[in-house]
Amino acid sequence: MENETVETVETVEAVEKVEETKEFDINAVLENETFKKYMDSYADKRVSSAITKKDTEYKEKLAEADRKSKMTAEELQTTRETELAEREERIKKLELNASKTDLFKNKGYSLDLTDFVGGNTLEEIGVNAEKINTVIAALVEKQVTERLKTNSYTPPKGGSGTTGVTKEDFSKLGYKERVKLSLENPTLYKELSK
């Protein structure tokens, strides 16, 4: 009880020093016994936690080494072969993923699709990539066709320029169609709007 009173008095004195100078005095806080005890306790907890973790890891390694020392030569050979097979499988997957990325780059496919195209060989991946690309192209074509049907603009046939729009046709176009034309072919738009 007396010890707590002393700590409280010291804390109050530190606060009063800060209030007197109207500045925050870090040294007063660092020299405060309560703060020092708290920091020591916190540091002890962190060290204890780290020691416990390392101790557990060390015991696991010892148990694994002990288990291996008791294995027969055949069991050790089987274990090594299994580990090598797993490593070789991981390497094959990495090589296949690298080849898949190269395939997508060469074909001009979006690399975002690599996660969605599977296969066990590069040929399978190529076929699957072609299928998904065909499906996407068909969906895009369908949406473009539907949009063209719902829009009132239909490009006129004949005339000058790459789009076949004449000055007469241009004057009949509505605002949306003129904006669309300006976005598609800015130079033709400038020519026709003169």
Secondary structure as UniProt FT lines:
FT   HELIX           2..21
FT   HELIX           26..31
FT   HELIX           33..69
FT   HELIX           73..107
FT   HELIX           111..116
FT   HELIX           122..150
FT   TURN            161..164
FT   HELIX           167..172
FT   HELIX           175..184
FT   HELIX           186..193
//
